[in-house]
Amino acid sequence: MERLKAYKFRIYPTEEQEIFFAKSFGCARKVYNLMLDDRMKSYEEAKNDSSKKMNFPTPAPYKKEFPFLKEVDSLALANAQLNLDKTYKNFFRDKSVGFPRFKSKKNPVQSYTTNNQNGTLSLLDNKFVKVPKLKSFVKIKLQRQPKGVIKSATRSRHSSGKYYISMLCKEKISELSKVDSAIGIDLGITDFAIFSDGQKIDNNKFTSKMSKKLKREQRKLSRRALLAKKKDINLFEAKNYQKKK
């Protein structure tokens, strides 16, 4: 049995790597906006002329007009298309989410997503991460060890200047073994609970635990009441002082 799990870590790119990321952010944003603009135009044409069909552009044609798009990972551009498709579907499913908007370079979070193909996304010595189209490795801080295979990763830069990577991993999980037996629970007076297999949980253990919790809460209330009383006294004294003046 498998599942997808996301991990997010802080990364520390060099100046050269920051330039590469900025270029990737910009290209993914550029393609997204171009496709959105062409879709909007195609929609208006199809609305006014029933003989025309809606055009769903792909990133490929834009590379002729904008050669710099070839400098970044093609999957980053492909994911920009998938994101636009998803946004459109969300809009037509629920109009309250709003029509797709153009992306701005002034947005507080800039990002792009790529996929793992034959190890183009991988961790090295738990200190660096390898990303597509970038020859050097990016320093990463792992709070925990990701499990499974990295399927995709999103690099992002926040307005604070910090960089992050969110990795989507496919993990294997073991299924719990099925049992045919069942067990019943009876809440009693002498014993707090009695299971059908004979196991008992005595009231002393339960009430002792609850008693300790109750005492903690009582101490908290007492402290709050004392603070409130001191506040009232100080306020009363201040009012009396004002009257005497």
C-alpha positions in Angstrom: 0.0 0.0 0.0 1.3 3.5 -0.9 0.5 7.0 0.0 1.7 10.5 -1.0 3.2 12.7 1.8 4.6 16.2 1.6 7.7 17.5 3.3 8.8 21.2 3.5 12.3 22.3 4.3 14.4 25.4 4.3 17.1 25.7 1.6 20.1 28.0 1.4 20.9 28.7 -2.2 24.1 30.5 -3.3 24.0 33.7 -5.2 24.3 31.9 -8.5 21.6 29.5 -7.5 19.3 32.4 -6.5 19.7 33.8 -10.0 18.7 30.4 -11.4 15.6 30.2 -9.2 14.6 33.8 -10.0 14.8 32.9 -13.7 12.7 29.8 -13.1 10.1 31.7 -11.1 9.9 34.3 -13.9 9.6 31.8 -16.8 6.9 29.7 -15.0 5.0 33.0 -14.3 5.5 34.2 -17.9 4.1 31.0 -19.4 1.2 30.9 -17.0 0.2 34.5 -18.0 0.6 33.9 -21.7 -1.6 30.8 -21.6 -4.2 32.5 -19.5 -4.3 35.5 -21.9 -4.6 33.2 -25.0 -7.4 31.2 -23.2 -9.3 34.3 -22.5 -9.0 35.5 -26.1 -10.0 32.1 -27.4 -13.0 32.0 -25.1 -14.2 35.4 -26.4 -13.8 34.3 -30.0 -15.7 31.0 -29.4 -18.4 32.9 -27.6 -19.0 35.3 -30.5 -18.5 32.6 -33.2 -20.0 29.2 -32.6 -17.9 27.7 -35.4 -14.7 28.3 -33.5 -13.5 25.9 -30.7 -11.8 26.8 -27.5 -8.0 26.8 -27.8 -6.0 25.2 -24.9 -2.4 26.4 -25.4 0.7 24.5 -24.3 4.1 26.0 -23.3 5.9 24.7 -26.5 4.8 27.4 -29.0 6.0 30.2 -26.7 9.6 29.0 -26.8 10.0 30.2 -30.3 9.0 33.8 -29.4 10.7 33.7 -26.1 13.9 31.6 -26.4 14.9 32.2 -22.8 12.1 29.8 -21.8 14.4 27.0 -22.9 16.9 27.8 -20.2 14.7 26.4 -17.4 13.3 23.0 -16.7 10.6 22.2 -19.2 8.6 20.4 -16.5 8.4 23.7 -14.6 6.5 25.1 -17.6 4.4 22.0 -18.0 3.4 22.3 -14.3 2.4 25.9 -14.9 0.0 24.6 -17.5 -1.4 22.0 -15.1 -1.8 24.7 -12.4 -3.8 26.8 -14.9 -6.0 23.9 -15.9 -6.6 23.2 -12.2 -7.5 26.8 -11.5 -10.0 26.8 -14.4 -11.6 23.6 -13.2 -12.0 25.0 -9.7 -13.6 28.1 -11.1 -16.2 26.3 -13.3 -16.9 23.9 -10.4 -17.3 26.8 -7.9 -17.7 30.3 -9.2 -17.1 31.7 -5.7 -13.3 30.9 -6.0 -13.0 33.6 -8.7 -11.8 33.6 -12.2 -8.1 32.7 -12.8 -5.9 35.8 -12.2 -2.6 36.8 -13.8 0.4 36.1 -11.7 2.5 39.1 -10.6 6.2 39.3 -9.8 5.1 41.4 -6.8 3.4 38.4 -5.2 4.9 37.7 -1.7 5.6 34.1 -2.7 7.2 33.1 -5.9 7.4 29.4 -6.8 7.7 26.8 -9.5 7.3 23.0 -9.5 9.3 20.3 -11.2 9.0 16.5 -11.3 11.6 13.8 -10.6 12.8 12.0 -13.7 15.5 9.3 -13.2 16.9 10.9 -10.1 16.8 14.6 -11.2 15.4 15.3 -7.8 17.4 13.7 -4.9 19.0 14.3 -1.5 22.7 14.0 -1.0 24.2 13.2 2.4 21.1 14.8 4.0 22.8 18.2 3.5 22.2 19.0 -0.1 19.4 18.6 -2.7 19.8 18.1 -6.4 17.3 19.9 -8.6 16.8 19.7 -12.5 18.8 22.1 -14.7 21.1 23.2 -11.9 24.6 21.7 -11.9 25.5 22.6 -8.3 23.7 21.2 -5.3 21.6 23.3 -3.0 22.2 23.3 0.8 19.1 22.0 2.7 18.2 21.8 6.4 16.4 18.6 7.2 14.2 18.5 10.4 13.2 14.9 9.6 14.2 12.3 7.1 11.8 12.0 4.1 10.8 8.5 3.2 10.0 6.9 -0.1 10.6 8.2 -3.6 10.5 12.0 -4.4 7.8 12.5 -7.0 7.9 16.3 -7.4 9.3 19.4 -5.6 8.2 23.0 -5.4 10.9 25.7 -4.8 9.6 28.9 -3.3 11.0 32.3 -2.3 9.0 34.3 0.3 9.0 38.1 0.8 11.2 37.6 3.8 14.0 36.5 1.4 13.9 32.9 2.7 13.8 29.9 0.3 12.0 26.6 0.8 11.5 23.3 -1.0 8.3 21.2 -0.6 8.8 17.6 -1.7 6.0 15.2 -2.5 7.1 11.7 -1.7 5.5 8.3 -2.4 5.8 6.1 0.6 5.0 2.5 1.3 2.9 1.8 4.4 2.2 -1.6 5.9 -1.5 -2.5 6.3 -2.6 -3.6 9.8 -3.4 -7.2 10.0 -7.1 -8.1 10.1 -8.5 -10.0 13.0 -11.8 -11.8 13.3 -12.1 -11.4 17.0 -14.2 -8.7 18.7 -14.1 -7.3 22.2 -16.7 -5.8 24.4 -16.3 -3.1 27.1 -18.6 -2.8 30.1 -18.4 0.4 32.3 -18.9 -0.6 35.9 -19.0 0.8 39.4 -16.4 -1.3 41.2 -14.1 -1.3 38.2 -14.0 1.6 35.8 -14.0 -0.7 32.7 -14.2 -4.5 32.2 -13.3 -6.0 28.8 -14.9 -9.2 27.5 -11.4 -10.9 27.6 -11.2 -10.4 31.4 -9.0 -7.3 31.5 -10.0 -4.7 34.1 -9.2 -1.1 34.6 -9.7 -0.1 38.2 -11.4 3.1 39.3 -8.4 4.0 41.6 -6.1 4.5 38.6 -8.6 6.5 36.7 -9.8 8.7 39.6 -6.2 9.3 40.7 -5.4 10.6 37.2 -8.5 12.8 37.0 -7.9 14.1 40.6 -4.4 15.3 39.6 -5.8 17.0 36.6 -8.6 18.7 38.7 -6.0 20.0 41.2 -3.9 21.5 38.4 -7.0 23.3 37.1 -8.0 24.5 40.6 -4.5 26.0 41.1 -4.8 27.8 37.8 -8.2 29.2 38.8 -6.9 30.3 42.2 -4.0 32.2 40.6 -6.4 33.9 38.2 -8.7 34.9 41.0 -5.9 36.3 43.0 -4.6 38.4 40.1 -8.2 39.7 39.5 -8.5 40.6 43.2 -5.2 42.5 43.2 -6.3 44.4 40.1 -9.6 45.4 41.7 -7.8 46.6 44.8 -5.4 48.7 42.8 -8.2 50.2 40.8 -10.2 51.0 44.0 -7.2 52.6 45.6 -6.5 54.7 42.5 -10.1 56.0 42.5 -9.9 56.9 46.2 -6.7 58.8 45.6 -8.3 60.7 42.8 -11.3 61.7 45.0 -9.0 62.9 47.8 -7.1 65.1 45.4 
